[in-house]
């Protein structure tokens, strides 16, 4: 219940109290100027195609989250002056991100008429280059009583890709800034233009083997890669594997993690840890008993139990952590910690504290306990052993992910494991505490109203603060990407449009009462391309939803693949013909927010949404519209010879359903898209949706559905090599792709 919904007793009038002064109305023109200066959109185009204005009160709140006071005209005027002078107060910009081989200039602000020098120290520090000052005159400005001029320097066009440092000197004053040279175009997807590829997409936690502890794990990922790679697949795309809470209960959604930089120990395969071989018999027996206790959960076909599995795994992991490591293993652990640096130390500190303190504890908001304070450092010393445990967990995750990627490539895959990057983190997360300096306060990101959710969406995640992220030299963004890509052949960026602009919702506002805030997409996309280049990884942007038309063209020009979902691709009122699909894209029949194709064909989601009270029309109306849409696709399938004249809804039940699913994939294989995705749920006949948008855990077990077959019984990795339906679909896709 919001404050406005609560009932209060009327306050008695007190004659002595002066009447409250009405707030001074702000000048809309001035407010719009200030919003524009800070990248805040004052209007947006809605899903209805019409322009919508952002409320003035919302603009004031969003600007406040950016650190800009816009409560009165006086404040706005002062903020406009500050926005104009801010660059002149800096000798160098906080960060400069450029494209390799293209002309670039850097402004340097110094006392008017002073001599200035700008040099570049290349990554590694061994080589220094000179920038050349250009004959560009800019009107000096009075800044804090000093006549300040701007010197313009051209950077060498042959600078290598990488993270370099700018150094400015003038009359004894010095300044440094981050210089990032990024690929003009990421070339990692180029080989796919010569020979297209296909792969499986799955939610790893749902994919279990008979060796699992009730949840799919890193060893299961390696096995899935080996099985599908032997059948011609080039990759396995998994859900975000980001870390959640360090102890149960844990957040089921992989898209609302505690950090996007580190991984979830829930996915560790206990038996793959070498120290297991050296456990003393009594501890080994205790560990095996833990496995036996959760073995029954591995047979559960209705719902996964993360909390029970994680509780058992943590006990087993504690035993293994305290088992003596060999000198070589200890050296490898030490090197991992050294390379991971302060980021790992801070995440492990948060994890150690969070074991005992709930997310709502005042400590997390107390400035006295922020990273780097004496109080936080005292906790770092006090919790040293627990911090060591959480560092060790990340090392084990890293080792097992490395093995999964190595197995994938050995199986013949060209890409291997493709990771998924969530949009952000939870408000009570590790990143929200350790990175608070580069996140915007009192706001969260989401989406404005659309045809699927007319109230808008609030994802409960704090956004990057654009200016503060630049002030940090984009280091938090870089570190996150580098770690996710460490053992990966690709990365899918969920809602990649968020690197261009994000829908900010001030605290207390409804999801639809927000505003778009712009980001420096040239910098963010450039850094994404640089880190992917270094990892040799393909980047796939999830570019669905409302966006400006030029965005897709920009991403394609930078070598970033898009996403095409068959059910969403239309040409007017007709399904898009396969030959009209984008080349630079990953094309698939469905996505994790839709039911598996078997369920979609049957309209299971319509019945589910009706039972959950999510429909705004009658179930019969929704089903009629859904069936009419399906018939348009069936007509295209019949036209192309992939389906007989018998409607797909008739015929022999499961056999007809299976044939229709194969037909949809064969149709999609005719598209020029360089990657084709096959959902594992489609390959085994699963019908249940993993995530039903607009619901809570009480209504539907989102992200908790184990992989099952048409009968709802569990499907294990061990069964896939002999699964006729699985082999048939993969063989059909492999054959169609090779015939192109």
N, C-alpha and C positions, 0 to 999 in steps of 0.2 A: 504494500500500500504506500502510495506517495504521500508527501506531506499535505498536498492539496486535497487528498481524499479524506484526511482525518477530520473528525468533528471536534471542535473546541467550544468551550463555554464562552459566551460573549464577555468581553472585558468591560468593566464599568467605566463610564466616562469620568475623566478627572479634569475638572475645569482648569487646574493649575498647569496642566500639560499644554505646551504650545502645539498648534496643529502641525502635523508632519509636512515638510516641504515636498512638493511634487518634484520628481527628478527632472532635471533640465533636459528637454528634448535635444537630441544630437542632430547635427546637420547631415542629412542622408548623403549629400554629395561628398562632404569631407570624409564620412565613414567609408564610403565606397573607395575613395582615393587611398585611404589607409589600408583597406582590405586588399586592394590591388597591389599596393607596395609590398605586402607580405605574402602574396600568393594565395589569398583566400577568395574563393569565388563568391560573388554576391548573387548569382543566379545559376541555374542549371537546367538542362533539358530533361524532362521527366520521361518515364516509359511511355507516357501518352503522346510523346512527340511535342509537347508544349513547354514553353519556358516557365520556370517557377522561380520566384524571388526568395532569397534567404531572409529570414526575419532579422531585424536590426539587433534584437537582444541576443540572437544566436551569433551574429558577427562579433558582438562585443565579447561574448564568452570564448569564442574560438581565438580571437586576438589575444585575450588574456592568457590562454593556454600557450600561446607563442611568446608570452612575456611582454605584451604590448597593451598598455592601458588606454582604453577607448571609452571610458565611462562618461566623459563630458567633452564638449567641443574644445575646451582648453587642453584637455589631455590629448585629444586627437591631433590638434595643431602642433603640440610639442612632439608627439610621436612621428608626425610627418617630417618635421625638421630633423629629428634623430635618424629617421630612415634615410634621409638624403645625405646626412653627414657621416653616417656609420662607416661606409667604405673609405672615406677620406681620413678617418681616425686610425686606420690600419696602414702600416707600411706595405704589407702584402695581403692578398686575399687569404682566407683561412686554408683553402685548398684549391688547387687548379687541376682539372681533369680534362685531358685533351685526347684527340685521336692521332694515332701514329701516322706520320707522313703528311699531315695537313698543317697549314700555317696556324700559328697560335701566338697571341700576345698576352703579356702580363703587365698590369698597371702597378707602379710602385709610387707610393705617396710619401713625399719628403718635403723639407723646407723648400719653398720656392727658390729656384736658382742653384740649389745644392747639387754637387756632383754625386752620382749614384752608380753602383755596380751591382749586377745581378748574375749569380753563378748557379750552376746546377750540379749537385753531387749525385751521381748515379747510384742506383741501388747496390748495396755492398760497400759503398764508401770509397772505392779505390780510384775512381775516375771523376774528374771535375770538368764541366763544360761552361763556356761563357755564353750569356745571352747578349744580344746586340741591341743597343738603344736606338730607337727610331726617331726621326724628326717629325714628331706629332705634338702639336701645341694644344694644350687644354687650358682653359681659363683657370687661373689659381683661385683658391677659395680660402676665406678666413675660417680657420678651425681652431676653436678654443684660444683665440687671440694670436694665432700663428698663421702667417700667409703660407698656405700649403699648395704645392704643385704636384702634378702627376707626370711621372716619367713612364714612357711606354717602351717595353722591351719585347723583341721577337725571339721566340725560342727556336733552337735548331730543329729543322724538320726531320733529321735523321736520328732523333733520340730513340733508344730502344724501348720496347715495352717494359713496364715495371713501375715500381714505387720509388720515386726519387725525391730529392729535397731541394727546394729553392732557398738561396741565401741572398739577402739584400743588405748592402752596406751604404751608409751615407753619413759623413761627418761624425763618425764614432757610434752612430746608432745602427743596430742590426736587427734583422728579423728573419725568421725561417717559415717555410710553408711546405705542405705536402704537394708534390707534383706527381700525378698519375698519368702515365702514357698507356692508352688502351687501344685494342684493335679497332680499326675503322669498321671492319666486318669480321665477325667470328667465323672461322673457316672449318670448324670441327664437323659440321653437317655436310660438307662438300662431298665426301665419298658416298653419302646416301643419295645424292643426285645421280650418281653413276649406277648404283645398285641399291634400290630401295630396301628397307628392312621392316620387320615386324617383330612384335614381342607380346609378352603377357603383362597385364596390369592386375594387381591384387592388393588386398589389405593383409599385410603379413601376419598380424596377430590372429587372423581367422584361419590361416593355413597351417594345419598341424600334421605332424607325422606321428607314428605310434611310439616314437621316442620323446615326443614333446612333453612338457610339464603342464599341459592344459592351454598353452598359448603358443602360436607360431613363433619361431625364434630365428636367430642368425644362421644356425645350421640348416634349418628348414629352407631358408632363403637360398643357401648354397645348393641344396638338393633340388629345389624347384628350378634354379638356373641350369643345373646339369640336365634335368629331364627335358626341359623345353629347348635348351640349346642343342641337344641331340636331334631335335625335330626341326631345326632350322631357325629357331627364334634368335633374335639379335639382342634382346634386352628383357629384363624384368623390371617393371615400374612398380614401386611399392609406396604405401602411404608414408607420411612423415614419420620418421623414427626418432624424433626429438625426445629429449628427456621429459618426464612428467614429474610428479612429486617423488621425493626420495623414499617415502614410506607410504603404505596404504593408509587411507583410501586414495586411489589415484583417479585422475580425470580420464574417462573413457575416450574422449575425442582426441585423436592425434593432431587435430588442427587447433588445439588450445593448450600448447605445451608450457613447460616452465622455462625452457631455453630452446633456441633454435640452433645453438652452436654445438651442443653435446647430445649424446644419444641415451636411449632408454635402456637401463640395465635389465628391465623386464624381458628383453629379447635375448639375453645371454643363454647359451646352451651350457649348462653346468658341466656335463660330461666332456666338453671340449676344452676345459681348462686344464693345462698340463699338471698343475699341482694336485689334481685329484688322485693321481697315481701314488702320491706320497702321503696321503692321509693315513693316520694310524687306524687300525682296525675298528676301534670303538667309535671314532668320529665317522669313518666310512659307513658303518652300520647306521649311525644316526642320520647321515645324509641320505642313504637309501630309504630309510623310513620316511623322511620328508617327501621323497619322490612318490612313495607308495600312497601317502596320504592325499596327494593331489592327482594320482593316476586316474581316479574315477572322474575327475573334471575333464580329462582328455577325451572321455567317451561321451561327454555331454553334447547333444546336438542342438539344443535350443538357445543356450545363452552362455557366453564366456564369463569366467569369474576372475578378473584381473587381480583383485585384492587378495584372494586366497592364494593364487599362484605366486604373486609377488612376495607375500609374507613368507611362504615356504622357500622361495629362491633366495631371499635375503638371508635367511638363517644358514642355508647351504653356502652362500657366498662368504659369509662371515668366517666360516670354518676354513674355507680355501684361502682367504686373505691372510689369515694368521699362520698358514703353512709356509715353512721356509722356502724361499725361491733360490734357484741355482744362481751362481754368479752371472751367468749370461742372461738369465731372465731378469735379474735385478737390474743389470745394466740397461736392458731394453726398457724396463719400466722407468728408470731414471731419465733416459733419453726422451721418452714420450712426454714426461712431465716438463722437461726443459723446453721442448719444442712447443708445448701447449701454453706455457708461460702463465702470466698472471690471470688470464681468463679462466683457466682450469682451477687455479688456486681460489679465485673468488667464487666460482660455481660450487666447488667443494665446500667452501666455508658456508655458503647459503644452505647447502644440503645438510651439513652437520647441525646447523642451528635449527633448520626446519624439521629435523627429526623430532624435536621436543616442543617446538613452538608452532601453534596453529597459524594459518594465513592471516587471521584477523588480529594477531598480537600487535600491540602498539610499537614494538621494536622496529617493525618493518617500515613504519612511517617516520620514526624518530630520527631527525638529522644527526643526533649524537651517535647513532649506530650506523651511519652510512659508511660505505667502503672507505678505508683510509683513516678513519677517526681512531683515537686511542682506544675507545671502547670496542670497536670492531677488531682492532689488532689484538686486544687482550683476549677476545673470544677465539681469535685465530690460534693463539698460543695454547689456550685452555683446551681446545677441541682438536688438537693436532692429530691424534690417532684417528678420530672420526673423519677428519679431512683427508687423511691418508687413505682411508677405506674408499671414499668417494672418488678420489683420484684414480685408485686402482680399478674401480668399476669401469671408468671411462677407458682405461688402457685395455681391459678385457674386451669391451665393446669394439674398440679400434682393431684389435687383433682378429676378432671374429668377422668383422665387416671386411677386413682385408682378405681373409680367406674366402668369403663369399664372392667377392669380386674376382679373385684369382681363379676360383672354380668356374665362374661364369665365362671368363675369357678362354679357359682351357677347354670348355665344352664347345667352343666354336663361335660364341657370341662376339659380335663386333663392338657392342657398347657395354654389355654386362648390366650391372645394377644401376638403375636410374632412380635417384632419390626425389622425394617431394618436399618442397620448402613451404611451410605454412606462412600465412600472411603476417602473423605476429604471435605474441605470447599473452598469457593470462595476466590480469592486474596484480595477482598475488604470487607472481612467478619469480624465479631466480633473476631473470633478465630485468624485470621491473625493479628489483632491488639493486643489482650490481651495475646496471646501465641507466639508472635513473637520470643521470646528467644529460643523456641524449634522447630521452623520451619526453613527450609532452604530458604535463600533469592535468588531472581533472578532465580527462576526455578519453573517448575510446573510438575505435573505427568500426565501420559497418557498411551498409548500403542503403541508398534512398529507396523509397517505395518502387516496386516494379510489379509486373503482371503476376508474379508468383507470390509476392508478399507485399500487400498494399499498405502495410504499416511501416515498411522499412525494416532493416535488420541492425541490431547492435551486437557485435561479436565480442564485446567485453575485453578488448585488447588495446593497450596504449600505443599510439603511433610514434614513429621516429619524429623528433623535432628537427625540421629541415636545417635550420641554421646551426644548431648545436652538433648535429651529425657532421656537418662540414667543418665546424671548429675542431672536432676530434679527428680531422683528416680522414674521415670515413673508415677509421680503423675498426670499429665494432662491426660494420657491415662487411668489411673485407674478411675479418677473422671468422665470422659466421659462415660465409661462402666457402672459404678455404677449407674449413673443417668438414662441412657437408660433402664437398667434392673430393676429399682426400682419397677415398676408395670408391670412386663412382665413374661410370661412363657417361652419365648424363644427370640433369637436374630438371625437374618440372617445377616451375614457379607458380604457386597458386595465386590467382588474382594478380597477375603481373601488371595489370593496370595500376596497381597500388604504387608502382615505382614512378608513375606519372602524376597521379593524384589519388588522394584517399578521402573518403567521406568521414569527417570528424563529427562526433556527437558529444557536445559538452555534457558533463555530469548533470543529471537531473532532467535532461531533455529527452523527449521521445525519439525513437530511432529515425523517424522521418524529419525531425527538426534539427538538421545538421547542415554542414557546408563542406564543399570540396576544398582541400588544401593542396596546392601544387608542390611537387618536388622537382629537384634538378634531375630530370630523367637522363640527360646527357651524361651526368656523372654516375648515376646509379646503374644504368644499363651498361655504360662503359666499363665500370668496375666488375659487374657481373660477367661481361664478355672476357675481361682480362683474366679473372680467376678460372673461368671455364677453359680458356685457351691454355693456361698453365696446367690444368688437370687433364687436358685432352678430352673434354666432356662436351656433349651436345646440350643445348639449353632449349627447353620447351616452355613457352609461356602459355598459361591458361588465360586466354584472352576472350572469354565469353562474357556476356552481359552488356551493360550500357557503357559505351566508350566513344571517344571522338574518332571519326573515320580515318584520320591520318596515322593513328597509333599503330595499326596493323602494318601499314606500309613502312613505318619507321623501324619496327621490330624486324621485319623481313630484310630491310636494308642493312641492319646490324648483324644479320646472321642468326637471329633468334626465331625458332620455329613457333608457329601458332598451334591452336587446338581446334579441331573440327569434330563435332558430334553429329552423327547422322540424323538423329531426330530433330536437331535444331537447324540444320542446313536447308534453307528454302530459297527458291527463286520465285518471288511473288507468292502465289498460292500453291505452288507445286514443289515437291522435293527437288533439291538441287541435283542435277545430273552429275554422275561421278566425275566426268571429264572436266567439270567446272570447279572442282575443289581446288583449294590452294596447294601449290607444290610444296612450299615451305611450311609444312604443318604435320602434326600427328593427328591422323584421322581414326576415329573409333565409333563403334555403334552406340555405346552408352558411356555413362560416367557414374562415379560412386554415389552421386546424389539422386540417381534414378534407380528404379528396380533393375535387377538383371533382366536381360532381354526376354527370357521365358516369362517372367512376371509381368513385364511391360506389355508383351503381346496379349496376355490374358487380361490386362487392365487391373491387375492386383492392386496397384497403387491407388486407383480410384476408390476401390472398396475400402482400403486401409484409411485413406484420408477421410472418407465418409464416416467410418467408425470412430475416428479421432476427432470429428467435428471440425475439420479443416476446410471443408468445401463451402463456397459462397453460393453455389447453385445446388440443385438436386443431384443425387447420384446418377439418376438416369440421364440427365442433361450432360453431365460430365462424361459419362460413358459413351453417349452418342457422339460427342465431339471427338473423343479419343479414337473411337472406332472409325470415324470418317477420316481422321488424320492417318490412321494405319492403312486404310484402303488406298489412299494416295500413294503410299510407299509400296504396297502390294502391286498396284498397277504398274509402277516403274519396274519392279522385279519381274512381272510377267512380260512387260515390253522388252526387257533385256534378255529374256529366256531363262531366268533363274528360278522361276516359279511357274507351276502349271496354272491352267485356267481355274482350277479348284481353289476357292478362297482359303487362305491360310487358317481361318477360324474353323473350317470344316475338316473332314478327313479323319485320320486315325490318331487323334490326340497327341501323345508325346512324340510319335514319329514325325507327324506333320510339323509340330513345334520345332523339333531339332532340325528338320529340313529347312524351315523358314529362317532359323538363326544362321545356318550355313549360307543360305542364299543372300542374307544381308551382308555377311562378311565378304562373299564373293563379289557382290556389287561394289562394296567399298574398296576392294582390291583393285578395281579398275581406275580408281582415282590416281592422279599423279603425285599425291602426297608422299613425301619421302619416308614417312613412318606410318605403319598401321598398327593399331592397338587391339588386342584380343583380351577381353576380360576373362579371368579364370572362372568366374561364376558362370559365364556363358558357356564355357567349355565343359562344365560338369552338370549343367542343367539346374543350378540354384535358382530359386524364385524370389527369395526374401531380399528386401532392400537393406543395405548397411546403414544408411542414414536417411531418416525422414525429416526434411527441413520443417521447421516450425513446431517441433515437439520437444518435450523434456523427457528425462529418463523415466519418469513415472508413466508417461504415455507410450513410449516406444524405446526398446533397448538399442539406441543408436550406438554404432561402433562396437557392438557386443555380439554380433551374429557369427557363429562359426561356419566355415565352409561346409555346405551340404549339397546333396543331389536332389533330383526331382521329388524324391520321397521324404525329404527333410532329414534323412540320416546323414551322419558325418561322412565326409569324403576326406581320406587321408592321402598325404603325399605318396605313401607306399603303394596306394591303389592306382595312381595315375598312369604308370606305364601299361597297365592292363585295362584301363578305362576306355571302352570302345568309343564313347561319345567324345571324350577328350582327344583321342588320337585322330578321330575322323575330322573334327573341326580344324585341328592344327595342320593335318595333312592337306585339307582343302585350301587353307590360307597359304601354306607354303607352295603348293602347286600353282595357285593363281598368281602369286607374286613372281614366281620364276618364269611364268609364261609371258610376262610383260616384255 
